[in-house]
């Protein structure tokens, strides 16, 4: 983010101030000869910023004019002390903010620094707003309540009920004990019920259960009476438009609800075994259990329990949808849900299921869901939020096995990295990617996205195009060995992989075999890159191993059953000189992805 002095320089050079406004920067000008109107306007602007992330208000700038004419200045009636006191008197609760003055040529500008509010503010009329993007929007009590929960200022799940240990279910206590043992907390697992509930903060000092305690340890009947909005449903349909063949509707406690829903999905799940290198077999599920777990737990834990409605799971071979009452937690959107910092609506309930290792913390759980789906060759989940409910949709099917096999053979630091997986998944369908595009996909900053692409380039998985290599943010494409390794997972421009096969086939026809050393020379690869290409060529049966040794740079590989037939003819340039077919295909790819 540019500093204030840099921003003012941009305006001086012709930038229009309103184009530079952001969630934390606003320009204002004195409204009239009556200072009271200007002070009211400034108090409203301060309330708006304080209720969001804080920021800076620069007074004395015309926001619709660029260049030096934008600096209108502020009259001497509005001194720093007058503005400070005027804002204090016009905000509820009263807010004291730093006010300073700067000179821009002969124009006196006033700079108001607004801190992020510890509480939420309104003007003297009781009107509250908050900054969203570069504008102020109404901030009604319902949103304030959600924002307080997101900031940790309130927690519905930590509030006490009127019920004591008599409402605890022996079955749920036993379930918690089993989970604690699995989590390595043996001492707590073997303690008496009261200590167990107290140490998990599910029991208040007065001996009553918190709402989280009731949802975790209570029985279904008691929960239904005390927390009537709790509940979940499950429906399975053989096809999206058909009648459901399995239904569940229940008010069982949280841990039992998670178990019931996971079992219901798992028993109807389809599994596709996949052979990877080294004789390893991978089990590819249409709905990976770890991903389903995170999405179900998120729906139950982060739902708004003050709104009527159940958590609904709709299951079919084509899709899995999980719907929960209430919009996304304050500050979280479908566009930032993958990377937004932890902001639980029901903090104690989340901390409890996290301590029991039922799921990851918020944010990390969504991260895991993305990772598990991408690793099996599926697309990420889709989130929608209409303000009243959140719906997450997972596409059915077992994903792309060629992509899953390729990812399984990557080193763990790459194969388990969500950002890397998102980049590779995108390049299955798109010919190229740059930092700006990956930033949108991975919900990262442009600089973070560029770091991901540089990691991939270092691993020889992608490479910058020749036309953009010198730029600060190049355009990247898959390398030849990566295309060969991904095989049919890539849905576009397969010619580069075909040309690689033909070049290898031509060499085998001429010399009888290829080796790791041969491919290193032919494609300018290191040992690991040539090894990966050899493995991909073997998997596609283009080549077979001729020697009996386990491996090494001199091991020979010969004709496989699917090696391209016939001798490839070298293409020639206009002057008759041979043209490298692989480089020609790369040039065509670059030309098709750049202006």
N, C-alpha and C positions, 0 to 999 in steps of 0.2 A: 504494500500500500504506500502511495506517495505521501511524503510529509506535507504539512500545511504550506510551507514555503515553496516547495516544488509545485504544489497545486496552484498557488497564486502566480507563479512564473508561467504556468500553462495558460492561465487566464490572460495575463499580460500579453502573451504571444498570440492571442486570438481565440482560445478555447472558450466555449460558452459555459458559464458556471453550472447551469442545471444539468449539463451533460456529465459533470464531474461529481455531482452529488451521489451519495451512497447511503448505506444503512447507518453509517457513523459520521456523515458529514452533510451539513445543510447550510445554504446561504440565505440570508434574510436582508431586507432593507427596511429602513424606518417607514412606518405606515403613514403618518400624518403629523400635523402640527401638535396634536394632542399626545403627549408622552404616555398617557395611560393606555391608549389603544396599542401602542408599540409594546409596552410592558406586558399586556395581556397576550399579545401574539407570541412574544418570546417565552412567556411562562408555558403556553401550550406546546411550543417546540421543545422546551426542556422536558416536560412531562413525557412527550412522545419518545425522546431518546432514552430517558432514564428507565422507562418501562421495557426497553429492548436491551441493547448492549452498551448504552452510553454513546458518547461521541463528542463532536465539536460543532458549534454554531458560529458562523462568521457573519456579523451584522455590518451592513454598509455596502453590500454587493448586490447589484442588479442581476438576477439569475438568468435573464434572457438575452443579455448583451455580452459579446466577447470583446477582448482588448482592453486598453486602459479606461475606456468609457464605462466599464462594468463597475469600477471602484467609485461608487457614489459617496461613500463616507457616512458618518453618523454625526448628528448635531451635538453641540455641547450640552444640550438639555439631558441627554442620556449619558451621564457619566458612569464609570464602572460601579461606583457605590449605589447610584440610583437603580441601575439594572439589577445588581445583586439583591438589594432590598425589595425591589419590585417583584422579582421571581419568588423570593422567600414568602412574601405576603400573598401571592397568588397561587400557591401550590398546596395540596393537602395529601399527606402531611407536609409541613413546610420544608423546603429543600434549599440548602445553601450551596451555591456553586461558585467555582473560581471564575473571575472575569478579568480579562487583561485587554490592553490596547496596543495596536501596532499602526504604523504609518505606511501607507502605500502611495508614494509620491506625496501629494498634499492631502490625500484622503485619510481620515482617521477611521480605522476599522476596530470593531470590538469583537473579541474572541471569547466565547463562553464554553468552558470545558464541563461536560456533563458526565458524571460517573454513572455506572450501571447501578440501578437502585437496589438496595437491600430489601426494600418493600416496593409496592406499586403505588404510583402517584396519580392524582387527578387535579384538575383546576378547581377554583372556588365554586364552580357550578356543579362539581361532581363528575365532570366528563373526563374519561381516561382514554388515551390513545397509545399506540405503540408503533415504532418504526418497522416497516416491512419493506425491504429494498430501499427505494429512495422516496417513499411516501409514508404518511401517517395514516393509520387505519384505526377504526374503533376497537376498543379493548374491553369487551363486556365482562361481567363478573364470572361467567363460566370459563372464559379463556384465562382470566386471572387465577382462578382456582387451579386450572391445569398447569399454568406457568409456575405457581407456587410449589406444586408437587414436583415439577421438573427441576426446580432450583433447590429442592430439599427442604423447603420452608414448611411443608405440610406433607403428611403421609396418611392416607385413608386407611391403609392396611395396618398401621401401627396404633390406631386408636383402639381403646379398650371396649370390650363387650360387657354385658352383665353376667356372663357365664363363667363358671370356674372349671376346675378339673373334672367335675362330674359330667361335663359335656364331651370329654375326650373319649375317642374310640380306641379300644384295645388293639384292633386290627391296624389302625393308622399309626399307633405308637410302635407296633412291631415293624411296620413298613419303614418308619423313620429310622429305627434301630438298624435294620438291614442296610439301609443306604449309608448310615454313619460308619458302619463297619467297612463297607466297600470304599468309603472316602478316607479310611485310615484313622478315624476318630474313635478308637476302641473304648477309651475311658468314658466318653460321653454316651456312647451307645449302650454301655452297661450300667449307667446311672439310673436312679429311680425316675419315675415319670415326671415328678414335679421339677427336679433339677434339670432334667433334659429339656423341658419346656422353657424353664427360666433361662438356661444358658443359650438357648436359641432365640431368646427375646420374644418368645411366643406367649409368655405369662408376665403380667405386670406385677409391680411391687405389692399391689393390693390383692394379688391372687386371682385376678380375672384374666381370661384369655384375650389377647389382641384379636383383631379381625383376621390377621394373617394366621394366628394360632388356631382359630376356629376353622379356617379354610384348609389348614394342613392336618390338624389332629381331630377335628370334629367328625361326627357321623352325618350321613346324608340328610336325615330327618331334621336334626338340629340346625344344620346349615341352611336348609330350605326355609326354616322359620325365621332365623336371625338375619340371613343375607339372601332375601328372596330373588335377587337378580342373578345369583350364581347358577350356572347350569351349562350343559353342553349337549350337542346332538351330533350324530354321525349318520350319514346315508351313503349307501353304495348303489350305483347304477351300472348295469352292463354297458350302457351307452348314455350319453348326456341327456337324451330326450325320453329315455325309457323310465318305467316305474322302478322305484328303489326296491332292491331285493334284500337289503339288510338295513335295519334302523336301530339306533340307540338314542335314548333320551334319559338324562340322569342329572342328579345334583350331588353325585359323589364328591368327596373332597379332592383337592388339587392333585395330589400325588396319584391317587387312584384314577382320576380322570385322565391324566397323562398316560398311565399304563393302559387303560381301556382303549383310548384312541389309537395309540401306537400298535396295540395288538390287532385292532380292527383293520388298520391299514396293512399291517404286515401279513396277515393271514390271506389277504387277497392280492398281495404284491407278486409281481412277476420277476423272475431272476434269470439272467443270461450269463452263463459261464464264459469267460474269455481267457484264452491262453496268451501269456506274455512271455518274454524271453527268459531263459533259464528254467523253463518248466514250471513257472509260477502261474497259477490260475487265479484270475480275478472274478469276483462275483459282482455283476452289474445289476443293480436293482432299478426298476422303473421309478420308484420313489425311495431314494436312499434313507435308511432309518435315522441317521444322525441329522439329516436335513429336516425330515418330518418332525423329529423330536424338538428341534429348536423352534420351528414355526408354531407347533402346537403349544409349547411352553410359553412362548412370547404372547400368543393370543390369550392364554389363561391368566398370565401374570400381569400383562400390561393393559388389559381391557379396563374400561371404566365401569366399576361396580356400582356406581350411582345411576347408571342408565339401565333401563330394562332391556332384556334380550340375552340370548345364550351365545356361547362360542359354537359355531357351526362348522362341521367338516363335511365336505361333499367330495366323494371319491368315485372315480370311474377310470377305466383304462386310458382314457384320453386326457384327463386332468385331475388334479387334486387342489381343492380350494378351501382355505381356512378363513373364516370371517369372524371378527370380534367387535363387540359394541364399543363405541367411542372412537374419535379420530386418533391419529398418531399423537404420541406424546408431544407436548409443546416444544416447538423448535425443530422437530423431526419431520421430514417430508419424504416422499418417494424418491426425490432426487438426491437426498443426502443420507438416507437411512443406513447405507453400508458403512459410512465413515463418521457419522455424527457421534460426539462424545456421549457417554452413558447418561441418560436422563430418565430414570424409571418413574413411572406414575405411582406404583405401589412398592416403595423402596424395601420395606421390611419383607414383604412377600418374595421379592426378587432375591434378597440376600439369603433368605431361607432356602429356596430351591438351589441357589448357587452353592451354599454350604453343603448341601446334600448331593451336590454334583449331578443334579437332575438335568441341568443345562448350563451353558455359558452365561456370563453376564451380558446384559443388553449391549447390542452393537457387535460384540464378539460372537454372540449367537447367530446373528444375521450373517456375519462373516463366515461362520461354519456352514450355514445352509448354502450360501453361494459356492463355497469351496467344494462341498460334497456333490452338488449338482454339476458343476463345471468339470470335475474330475471324471465323471462318468460320461462326458460328451454331451450333456444337456445344456440348455440355456438357463440363465439365472431366473429366480422367481420374479414375478411381476407384482408390485404393490400398488393398490389404489386406495385413496382416502377421500371420502365425500364429506368429512366432518362429523358424520354420525356413526360410521363404522369403517373398519379397515379390512380389506380383502387381499389375501396373497394367493396367487395362482401359480401352480407348478405344472408344466406341460408333462403329459404322459409319455409312454414309450421308454425304452431302455437306453436312449442316447446313442451317440456315435461310437461304435466300438473301436474304430481306427484311432479316433482322438483319445479315447480312454487308454488304449494300449500305449500310445505315444507318451501320454502324461505319466503313466505308471513307470516308465523307464527313464524319466528325467530324474536328476538328482533331487533329493527331498527339499532343498532350499528353493528350487524352482517349481517342482510339481505340487508343493503345498502352499504356494504363494498365490493368494486370490488375485492380486493385480496382474501377475504373470499369466494366470489362467484366463483372465478376462481379455488380455491382449491377444493371446493365441487363439482364443475362441472367436474373437472379432475377425482375425485374419483367416478364419475358415471361410468366411463369406465375402469379406472385403479384400480388395487387392493390396491395400496399403493402410497404414495408420501413422499418425503423427501425435505429438504430445497433446495438442489441443483436443483432438478427437478422443484419445485415451483418457484424458482428464474428465470428459463427460461420462464415459463408460464406467470408469473406476471411481468416480466421485472424489477425485483428487485434484490438487492444484496442478497447473501446467508443469511446474518445475518437478513435482513429485512424479508425474507421469513420464517426463523425460528421463528421470532416473530409472524407472522401470524399463523403458526401451533401451537404455544404455546397458542395463544388466543383461537383457536378452541378446543384445548385440555382442557383448563380451562372451556370452555362452555360445555364440555362433548360431543362434536360433533365428535372428533377423539381421538385416543389414541395411544401411542407408542407401537410397538410390544414388546413382552417380550424379544426377542433376541437383541433388539437394544435400549431398554429403558435407559441403562446406558451410551450410547454414547452421545457425545456433540450434534450431529445432528441425532436424531433417525429417523427411518422409521415409518410413521403413517398410520393407517387404520381407517375406520369408526367404531364408536362404535355400539354395538348391537341396542340400541334405535334409533340411526341415520339411520341405515340400515332399521329398521322397519318403521321409519317415511318416508324415501324416497321411500320405496316399489319398485314398478316396474320401478322407475327412474334409479335404479342401474342395469346395464346390465350384471353383472358378479356375480358369487359366492353368490347366494341368500340363500344358506343353513343356514347362521347365522340367518337371519330373520325367516326362516322356523323353526329352532330349538327354537327360542324365542317363536314363536306361539305354538309349541308343549309343551314346558315347562309350558306355561300359561294354555294351554288346559288340561294338566295332572293335574294341581293344581285344576282347576275348577271341573274336573270330581271327584276328591277326596274330595274337601271341599265345592263345590257348588258355589264358588265365589272367586274373587281376589279383593284386594284394593290397594291403593297407597302404604300403608305400606308393603303389601305382595311383590310387585315388588321391593321395596327398598331393602328388605332382599334377594330376589331371585337373583337380578342382581347387587347388591352393587351400588345403585343409590341414589342420593339425591332426595328431594321432587320434584324439577323441572324436573329432568330426568325421574322420574317415571310418572309424569303428562304427559310429552311428549309421553312416551311409551303408556300410556293408551289412549291418543288421537289418536295415530297412529293405535292402535289395533281396536279402535272404527271405524275409517275411513275405515279400511279394513274389517269391520263387523266380526272380530274375536270374539269380546266381545260386550255386550250391557250393559247399565247402569240399575241396578236393583232398586236402591233407587231413591227417588224423589228430594233429595237435590241438590243444585247447584254444590257442590263440597266439597272436604275435604279429609284428609288422610283415613277416615273410610268409605267412600262411596263404596258400593259394585257393582261389575261388574260380569255378568254371561255369559253363553253360547250365542254366536252370530251365525247368519245363516251361516257364513263361517268359523267357528271354525274347526280345523282339526279333522277329524273323527278317531275313533279307539284309542287305548291306545298305547302310544309309549313305546318301549322296551328299557330299559337302556343298552347301550353298555358296555361291560366289558373288562377290561385289560387282559393281558396274565395270570395274577394271579387270575383272577376272580373278581376283585374289580370293582364296578360301575365306569364308566367314565362320567364326565359332558359333554353332547353332545355339548353344546354351546362353552365350552372351547376347545373341540376337533376340532370343526369347525374353531375356531380362530387359533389353532395350525397349521391346514392344510393351512389356509390363509397365515400365516407367512412363512411356509415352501415353499409356492408357489411363494413368492415375494422376498425371500432372497437366497443367495447362502449358 
